[in-house]
Amino acid sequence: MKRISGVAAFAAALGVLLGTLPAAAQYATEFTPAKLVKQGGTSVDIAGTGLVVVQVQVNADGTHKAIKVIKTTNSGDNSAALDIAQNSSYRPAHRGTTPVTAFYDFTLRFNGKFVANSASEGGGGSSSSLSPAAAAVASLIRAKNYDQAKAKAQAGLLSAPDDQSLRQMLGIAAFDSGDVTMAAQAFDKVPSIGKQFQPAAAASFAAASVAVADQNASQALGYAQKAVALNPDANSKFALGTAQLANKQYADAITTLKAVHASAMNDPKISKAAKVNIDARLMSAYLATGDSQNAQTIANEIKQLDPSSTLPGRVLGNTYLKMGVDAGTAQKYDDAFKYYDMAAAQGDSEVAVTADTEAAFLITKTPKPDFKKMQAYADKAIAAKPDDAQANFAEGIALTGQWAQSHDDSQKTKALAALNHADALAKTAGNEALALSIETFIKNNLSATPSGK
């Protein structure tokens, strides 16, 4: 009768580091690619008719450099094309009103010994420009119409699945709307993410990695690795450490999270809440390897950062909770009860309720169930959280077990009352599966139906 796993409880307990740092606001404005202002000339001989595309790096301060030829139909024109590209002038790319470094693909067409003029203030190749469909989505993003932007991008990709600028704008729209799962999925399908989109893609991968770590550890690790490759900042590495922890790569997780910890603790821009989250993950990694000394050091640091924090007790409690679950599964019952008691003693009420309820249900699996002991565990859980349906279900089972042994009708009355109360609590919480389990137990063991039936 599993109530909640230690990993799930741990994930629910902690905020995400990414949530404490700037995110969507950085990307809510449209990216404007670099543009040609004036085409330059050349003293280099032109070989003849052909087309040459030159990649030009246009820096945020307006300076530029012709990097390389990325396409040519007449290699004899390459030198002239590079010379023209270097002698031209450009306007830098912008995100919103901020100039940024970006690439401009300068397409030059040679007719005989002459070169055609490229359109000023609007030229540019495919890698630095948005398709018309992507530009329309960008306009919606700029207006903060994120749902419309996502819908338009998704519709456009049905007819143009190879439009990578449109797919990247879908990633931006999803990221700005807070849908990091969709953003990560979109960016994950882009073979080469544009430089201007890489910060948003990295943040999307990192956030999605943390979000899925408990359900899909391998996917979390893949996303985190992509985040680090795009932008090896604290967010990306935090996600990587979290994913390594979920994959039980404890030594790697400790190495990664220690590095994040070292940089974050000396960074005044990182909030206390984020630092606590980092510490909590690092503490969990230490506990997983049995390093109680370093785990205690981190626990003390958390208390210094936030004296009111219950995270140290929760992390330690969930570690013992998981050990209890594992021991119970292995039928090492004495060890399981010991770990459940240790989990409940760590001072976190949610962990205590979970541990006491797990312990109560485990008693039913022992060779000779002690239903009074089961009731004692259930009583402790109910005292901490009276409206917990599963704790009340455990109470009803314990009382039913005692009635079956004593045949005392007063015990049966108490058992039925406890079970009916648990049934009502489960329905109020919307847990129909639990309610059905309770009602089935009543019918099979007390030959009665719940009140109100």
DOZA-549614 format. One line per field, with one value per residue (C-alpha): residue number from 0; residue in three letters; chain; x, y, z. Coordinates in steps of 0.5 Angstrom, whole numbers, plus 500, padded with zeros to 3 digits. Layout:
BEGIN
resi <- [NUM, ...] $
resn <- [ALA, ...] $
chain <- [A, ...] $
xx <- [X, ...] $
yy <- [Y, ...] $
zz <- [Z, ...] $
This chain:
BEGIN
resi <- [0, 1, 2, 3, 4, 5, 6, 7, 8, 9, 10, 11, 12, 13, 14, 15, 16, 17, 18, 19, 20, 21, 22, 23, 24, 25, 26, 27, 28, 29, 30, 31, 32, 33, 34, 35, 36, 37, 38, 39, 40, 41, 42, 43, 44, 45, 46, 47, 48, 49, 50, 51, 52, 53, 54, 55, 56, 57, 58, 59, 60, 61, 62, 63, 64, 65, 66, 67, 68, 69, 70, 71, 72, 73, 74, 75, 76, 77, 78, 79, 80, 81, 82, 83, 84, 85, 86, 87, 88, 89, 90, 91, 92, 93, 94, 95, 96, 97, 98, 99, 100, 101, 102, 103, 104, 105, 106, 107, 108, 109, 110, 111, 112, 113, 114, 115, 116, 117, 118, 119, 120, 121, 122, 123, 124, 125, 126, 127, 128, 129, 130, 131, 132, 133, 134, 135, 136, 137, 138, 139, 140, 141, 142, 143, 144, 145, 146, 147, 148, 149, 150, 151, 152, 153, 154, 155, 156, 157, 158, 159, 160, 161, 162, 163, 164, 165, 166, 167, 168, 169, 170, 171, 172, 173, 174, 175, 176, 177, 178, 179, 180, 181, 182, 183, 184, 185, 186, 187, 188, 189, 190, 191, 192, 193, 194, 195, 196, 197, 198, 199, 200, 201, 202, 203, 204, 205, 206, 207, 208, 209, 210, 211, 212, 213, 214, 215, 216, 217, 218, 219, 220, 221, 222, 223, 224, 225, 226, 227, 228, 229, 230, 231, 232, 233, 234, 235, 236, 237, 238, 239, 240, 241, 242, 243, 244, 245, 246, 247, 248, 249, 250, 251, 252, 253, 254, 255, 256, 257, 258, 259, 260, 261, 262, 263, 264, 265, 266, 267, 268, 269, 270, 271, 272, 273, 274, 275, 276, 277, 278, 279, 280, 281, 282, 283, 284, 285, 286, 287, 288, 289, 290, 291, 292, 293, 294, 295, 296, 297, 298, 299, 300, 301, 302, 303, 304, 305, 306, 307, 308, 309, 310, 311, 312, 313, 314, 315, 316, 317, 318, 319, 320, 321, 322, 323, 324, 325, 326, 327, 328, 329, 330, 331, 332, 333, 334, 335, 336, 337, 338, 339, 340, 341, 342, 343, 344, 345, 346, 347, 348, 349, 350, 351, 352, 353, 354, 355, 356, 357, 358, 359, 360, 361, 362, 363, 364, 365, 366, 367, 368, 369, 370, 371, 372, 373, 374, 375, 376, 377, 378, 379, 380, 381, 382, 383, 384, 385, 386, 387, 388, 389, 390, 391, 392, 393, 394, 395, 396, 397, 398, 399, 400, 401, 402, 403, 404, 405, 406, 407, 408, 409, 410, 411, 412, 413, 414, 415, 416, 417, 418, 419, 420, 421, 422, 423, 424, 425, 426, 427, 428, 429, 430, 431, 432, 433, 434, 435, 436, 437, 438, 439, 440, 441, 442, 443, 444, 445, 446, 447, 448, 449, 450, 451, 452] $
resn <- [MET, LYS, ARG, ILE, SER, GLY, VAL, ALA, ALA, PHE, ALA, ALA, ALA, LEU, GLY, VAL, LEU, LEU, GLY, THR, LEU, PRO, ALA, ALA, ALA, GLN, TYR, ALA, THR, GLU, PHE, THR, PRO, ALA, LYS, LEU, VAL, LYS, GLN, GLY, GLY, THR, SER, VAL, ASP, ILE, ALA, GLY, THR, GLY, LEU, VAL, VAL, VAL, GLN, VAL, GLN, VAL, ASN, ALA, ASP, GLY, THR, HIS, LYS, ALA, ILE, LYS, VAL, ILE, LYS, THR, THR, ASN, SER, GLY, ASP, ASN, SER, ALA, ALA, LEU, ASP, ILE, ALA, GLN, ASN, SER, SER, TYR, ARG, PRO, ALA, HIS, ARG, GLY, THR, THR, PRO, VAL, THR, ALA, PHE, TYR, ASP, PHE, THR, LEU, ARG, PHE, ASN, GLY, LYS, PHE, VAL, ALA, ASN, SER, ALA, SER, GLU, GLY, GLY, GLY, GLY, SER, SER, SER, SER, LEU, SER, PRO, ALA, ALA, ALA, ALA, VAL, ALA, SER, LEU, ILE, ARG, ALA, LYS, ASN, TYR, ASP, GLN, ALA, LYS, ALA, LYS, ALA, GLN, ALA, GLY, LEU, LEU, SER, ALA, PRO, ASP, ASP, GLN, SER, LEU, ARG, GLN, MET, LEU, GLY, ILE, ALA, ALA, PHE, ASP, SER, GLY, ASP, VAL, THR, MET, ALA, ALA, GLN, ALA, PHE, ASP, LYS, VAL, PRO, SER, ILE, GLY, LYS, GLN, PHE, GLN, PRO, ALA, ALA, ALA, ALA, SER, PHE, ALA, ALA, ALA, SER, VAL, ALA, VAL, ALA, ASP, GLN, ASN, ALA, SER, GLN, ALA, LEU, GLY, TYR, ALA, GLN, LYS, ALA, VAL, ALA, LEU, ASN, PRO, ASP, ALA, ASN, SER, LYS, PHE, ALA, LEU, GLY, THR, ALA, GLN, LEU, ALA, ASN, LYS, GLN, TYR, ALA, ASP, ALA, ILE, THR, THR, LEU, LYS, ALA, VAL, HIS, ALA, SER, ALA, MET, ASN, ASP, PRO, LYS, ILE, SER, LYS, ALA, ALA, LYS, VAL, ASN, ILE, ASP, ALA, ARG, LEU, MET, SER, ALA, TYR, LEU, ALA, THR, GLY, ASP, SER, GLN, ASN, ALA, GLN, THR, ILE, ALA, ASN, GLU, ILE, LYS, GLN, LEU, ASP, PRO, SER, SER, THR, LEU, PRO, GLY, ARG, VAL, LEU, GLY, ASN, THR, TYR, LEU, LYS, MET, GLY, VAL, ASP, ALA, GLY, THR, ALA, GLN, LYS, TYR, ASP, ASP, ALA, PHE, LYS, TYR, TYR, ASP, MET, ALA, ALA, ALA, GLN, GLY, ASP, SER, GLU, VAL, ALA, VAL, THR, ALA, ASP, THR, GLU, ALA, ALA, PHE, LEU, ILE, THR, LYS, THR, PRO, LYS, PRO, ASP, PHE, LYS, LYS, MET, GLN, ALA, TYR, ALA, ASP, LYS, ALA, ILE, ALA, ALA, LYS, PRO, ASP, ASP, ALA, GLN, ALA, ASN, PHE, ALA, GLU, GLY, ILE, ALA, LEU, THR, GLY, GLN, TRP, ALA, GLN, SER, HIS, ASP, ASP, SER, GLN, LYS, THR, LYS, ALA, LEU, ALA, ALA, LEU, ASN, HIS, ALA, ASP, ALA, LEU, ALA, LYS, THR, ALA, GLY, ASN, GLU, ALA, LEU, ALA, LEU, SER, ILE, GLU, THR, PHE, ILE, LYS, ASN, ASN, LEU, SER, ALA, THR, PRO, SER, GLY, LYS] $
chain <- [A, A, A, A, A, A, A, A, A, A, A, A, A, A, A, A, A, A, A, A, A, A, A, A, A, A, A, A, A, A, A, A, A, A, A, A, A, A, A, A, A, A, A, A, A, A, A, A, A, A, A, A, A, A, A, A, A, A, A, A, A, A, A, A, A, A, A, A, A, A, A, A, A, A, A, A, A, A, A, A, A, A, A, A, A, A, A, A, A, A, A, A, A, A, A, A, A, A, A, A, A, A, A, A, A, A, A, A, A, A, A, A, A, A, A, A, A, A, A, A, A, A, A, A, A, A, A, A, A, A, A, A, A, A, A, A, A, A, A, A, A, A, A, A, A, A, A, A, A, A, A, A, A, A, A, A, A, A, A, A, A, A, A, A, A, A, A, A, A, A, A, A, A, A, A, A, A, A, A, A, A, A, A, A, A, A, A, A, A, A, A, A, A, A, A, A, A, A, A, A, A, A, A, A, A, A, A, A, A, A, A, A, A, A, A, A, A, A, A, A, A, A, A, A, A, A, A, A, A, A, A, A, A, A, A, A, A, A, A, A, A, A, A, A, A, A, A, A, A, A, A, A, A, A, A, A, A, A, A, A, A, A, A, A, A, A, A, A, A, A, A, A, A, A, A, A, A, A, A, A, A, A, A, A, A, A, A, A, A, A, A, A, A, A, A, A, A, A, A, A, A, A, A, A, A, A, A, A, A, A, A, A, A, A, A, A, A, A, A, A, A, A, A, A, A, A, A, A, A, A, A, A, A, A, A, A, A, A, A, A, A, A, A, A, A, A, A, A, A, A, A, A, A, A, A, A, A, A, A, A, A, A, A, A, A, A, A, A, A, A, A, A, A, A, A, A, A, A, A, A, A, A, A, A, A, A, A, A, A, A, A, A, A, A, A, A, A, A, A, A, A, A, A, A, A, A, A, A, A, A, A, A, A, A, A, A, A, A, A, A, A, A, A, A, A, A, A, A, A, A, A, A, A, A, A, A, A, A, A, A, A, A, A, A, A, A, A, A, A, A, A, A, A] $
xx <- [500, 505, 503, 509, 516, 522, 524, 518, 517, 524, 522, 516, 520, 525, 524, 528, 534, 532, 525, 530, 533, 531, 528, 522, 523, 530, 527, 520, 523, 524, 531, 532, 538, 544, 543, 547, 548, 553, 556, 563, 568, 574, 580, 581, 580, 573, 574, 567, 559, 558, 555, 558, 556, 560, 559, 560, 561, 558, 559, 555, 559, 558, 565, 565, 570, 569, 570, 569, 566, 560, 558, 560, 559, 565, 571, 575, 570, 572, 577, 573, 567, 571, 574, 567, 564, 570, 569, 562, 558, 553, 548, 549, 543, 539, 535, 529, 534, 540, 545, 548, 554, 551, 553, 550, 550, 552, 550, 554, 552, 557, 555, 562, 567, 561, 558, 551, 549, 545, 539, 541, 538, 535, 540, 542, 542, 538, 542, 541, 534, 527, 523, 516, 512, 518, 517, 510, 511, 516, 511, 506, 512, 514, 506, 506, 501, 505, 499, 497, 505, 505, 499, 501, 508, 505, 501, 506, 511, 505, 507, 514, 517, 524, 523, 528, 527, 520, 522, 526, 521, 516, 522, 522, 514, 514, 520, 517, 510, 513, 512, 519, 517, 514, 520, 525, 522, 522, 529, 531, 529, 533, 540, 544, 541, 542, 547, 542, 537, 542, 541, 533, 535, 540, 535, 529, 533, 535, 528, 525, 531, 529, 522, 522, 528, 523, 519, 524, 532, 535, 531, 533, 540, 540, 537, 542, 548, 545, 544, 551, 553, 550, 551, 555, 552, 550, 543, 545, 550, 545, 540, 546, 547, 540, 540, 546, 543, 536, 540, 544, 551, 552, 560, 558, 553, 557, 563, 558, 554, 560, 562, 555, 556, 563, 561, 554, 556, 560, 555, 551, 546, 544, 538, 539, 533, 537, 543, 539, 536, 543, 545, 539, 541, 548, 546, 542, 548, 552, 547, 546, 554, 553, 558, 554, 559, 559, 552, 551, 556, 551, 545, 549, 550, 542, 541, 545, 542, 535, 534, 527, 528, 526, 530, 535, 530, 526, 532, 535, 528, 527, 533, 531, 524, 527, 531, 525, 521, 527, 528, 521, 521, 527, 522, 528, 522, 526, 531, 525, 521, 528, 529, 521, 522, 529, 525, 519, 524, 527, 522, 519, 511, 510, 516, 513, 506, 509, 514, 508, 503, 508, 510, 503, 501, 508, 506, 500, 506, 509, 509, 505, 502, 501, 495, 496, 503, 500, 494, 500, 503, 497, 495, 502, 500, 493, 496, 500, 495, 488, 485, 490, 486, 491, 493, 486, 485, 491, 487, 481, 485, 489, 482, 479, 485, 484, 476, 478, 482, 478, 471, 469, 463, 466, 472, 468, 464, 470, 473, 467, 467, 475, 474, 468, 472, 478, 473, 470, 477, 479, 473, 474, 481, 479, 482, 477, 482, 483, 476, 475, 480, 477, 470, 472, 476, 470, 465, 471, 472, 466, 460, 458, 457, 460, 455, 451, 451] $
yy <- [500, 505, 512, 516, 514, 518, 521, 523, 527, 530, 532, 536, 539, 543, 549, 549, 553, 556, 559, 564, 566, 571, 567, 569, 576, 576, 573, 576, 581, 579, 578, 582, 579, 583, 587, 589, 597, 598, 593, 594, 594, 590, 590, 583, 580, 576, 570, 569, 568, 564, 565, 565, 566, 569, 568, 575, 575, 582, 584, 588, 594, 594, 591, 585, 580, 576, 569, 564, 562, 557, 556, 557, 555, 558, 558, 563, 568, 566, 571, 577, 575, 575, 582, 585, 582, 585, 592, 592, 595, 592, 594, 589, 584, 586, 583, 588, 594, 591, 589, 582, 579, 574, 572, 574, 570, 575, 572, 575, 574, 575, 576, 575, 580, 584, 583, 584, 589, 586, 589, 594, 594, 587, 582, 576, 569, 563, 562, 569, 571, 568, 565, 569, 564, 565, 572, 572, 568, 573, 578, 575, 573, 581, 582, 577, 573, 566, 561, 564, 564, 557, 555, 559, 555, 548, 549, 552, 546, 541, 544, 546, 541, 543, 550, 551, 558, 557, 551, 555, 561, 555, 554, 561, 562, 556, 558, 565, 562, 558, 551, 549, 542, 544, 549, 543, 538, 544, 545, 538, 537, 543, 540, 547, 552, 559, 563, 568, 562, 558, 561, 560, 553, 552, 554, 550, 544, 545, 547, 541, 536, 538, 537, 530, 528, 524, 521, 520, 520, 518, 524, 528, 527, 528, 534, 537, 535, 539, 545, 544, 544, 550, 554, 551, 556, 555, 553, 548, 545, 544, 541, 536, 534, 533, 529, 525, 524, 521, 516, 514, 517, 519, 521, 525, 528, 530, 533, 537, 540, 541, 546, 549, 550, 553, 558, 560, 561, 567, 570, 575, 575, 568, 568, 565, 560, 558, 556, 552, 548, 547, 545, 540, 536, 536, 534, 528, 526, 525, 521, 517, 515, 514, 521, 523, 528, 532, 531, 534, 540, 542, 541, 546, 551, 551, 553, 559, 561, 560, 558, 557, 552, 545, 542, 539, 534, 533, 531, 527, 524, 522, 519, 514, 513, 511, 506, 504, 502, 498, 494, 493, 490, 486, 483, 486, 488, 490, 494, 498, 500, 502, 507, 509, 511, 515, 518, 521, 523, 528, 534, 534, 533, 531, 526, 524, 522, 519, 514, 513, 511, 506, 503, 502, 498, 494, 491, 487, 484, 481, 474, 475, 482, 486, 490, 494, 496, 498, 502, 506, 508, 510, 514, 518, 519, 522, 526, 530, 530, 528, 529, 524, 519, 513, 514, 514, 507, 504, 506, 502, 496, 496, 496, 491, 486, 487, 486, 479, 477, 479, 479, 485, 488, 495, 494, 493, 499, 503, 500, 501, 509, 509, 506, 510, 517, 515, 513, 520, 524, 520, 522, 529, 529, 526, 520, 515, 509, 510, 510, 504, 500, 502, 500, 494, 492, 494, 489, 484, 484, 487, 485, 492, 498, 505, 510, 513, 508] $
zz <- [500, 498, 500, 497, 495, 498, 491, 490, 496, 496, 489, 491, 497, 493, 489, 482, 482, 475, 478, 482, 476, 471, 465, 460, 461, 458, 451, 451, 445, 438, 435, 429, 425, 423, 416, 411, 411, 405, 400, 399, 393, 391, 388, 387, 380, 379, 376, 372, 373, 380, 387, 393, 400, 406, 413, 417, 424, 426, 433, 438, 437, 430, 428, 423, 420, 414, 417, 411, 405, 406, 399, 392, 385, 383, 387, 383, 386, 393, 394, 391, 395, 402, 400, 399, 405, 409, 406, 407, 413, 417, 423, 429, 431, 436, 442, 443, 443, 446, 440, 440, 436, 431, 424, 417, 411, 405, 398, 393, 385, 380, 373, 368, 371, 375, 382, 383, 389, 395, 398, 403, 410, 408, 406, 409, 409, 412, 418, 421, 418, 420, 415, 414, 418, 424, 423, 424, 431, 433, 433, 437, 442, 442, 444, 449, 446, 447, 446, 439, 438, 440, 436, 430, 430, 431, 425, 421, 422, 420, 413, 413, 418, 416, 418, 423, 425, 426, 430, 434, 435, 438, 443, 445, 445, 450, 454, 455, 457, 462, 458, 459, 457, 450, 449, 451, 446, 440, 441, 442, 434, 432, 429, 430, 435, 433, 437, 439, 441, 445, 452, 452, 449, 455, 460, 457, 457, 464, 467, 463, 466, 473, 472, 469, 473, 478, 472, 467, 470, 463, 459, 465, 464, 456, 457, 462, 458, 452, 457, 459, 452, 450, 456, 462, 467, 474, 472, 467, 472, 477, 472, 471, 478, 479, 473, 476, 483, 479, 475, 482, 479, 486, 485, 479, 482, 488, 483, 479, 485, 489, 483, 483, 490, 490, 485, 488, 495, 493, 488, 491, 485, 487, 492, 499, 496, 490, 495, 499, 494, 491, 498, 499, 493, 495, 502, 499, 494, 500, 504, 498, 499, 506, 508, 514, 516, 509, 509, 516, 514, 509, 513, 518, 512, 510, 517, 517, 510, 513, 520, 519, 513, 514, 508, 512, 516, 510, 506, 511, 513, 506, 505, 511, 508, 502, 506, 510, 503, 500, 507, 507, 500, 501, 507, 512, 517, 523, 519, 515, 522, 524, 518, 518, 526, 524, 518, 523, 528, 523, 525, 518, 519, 512, 512, 519, 516, 510, 515, 520, 515, 511, 517, 519, 512, 513, 519, 515, 511, 517, 518, 525, 524, 531, 530, 536, 533, 527, 530, 534, 528, 525, 531, 530, 523, 524, 530, 525, 520, 522, 515, 511, 508, 508, 515, 517, 512, 516, 523, 520, 518, 525, 529, 524, 525, 533, 532, 528, 534, 540, 537, 541, 537, 540, 536, 530, 531, 531, 525, 521, 523, 522, 515, 513, 515, 511, 505, 506, 506, 500, 496, 498, 496, 489, 490, 488, 487, 494, 496, 492, 496, 502, 500, 498, 504, 508, 504, 504, 512, 516, 511, 511, 506, 508, 511, 506, 501] $
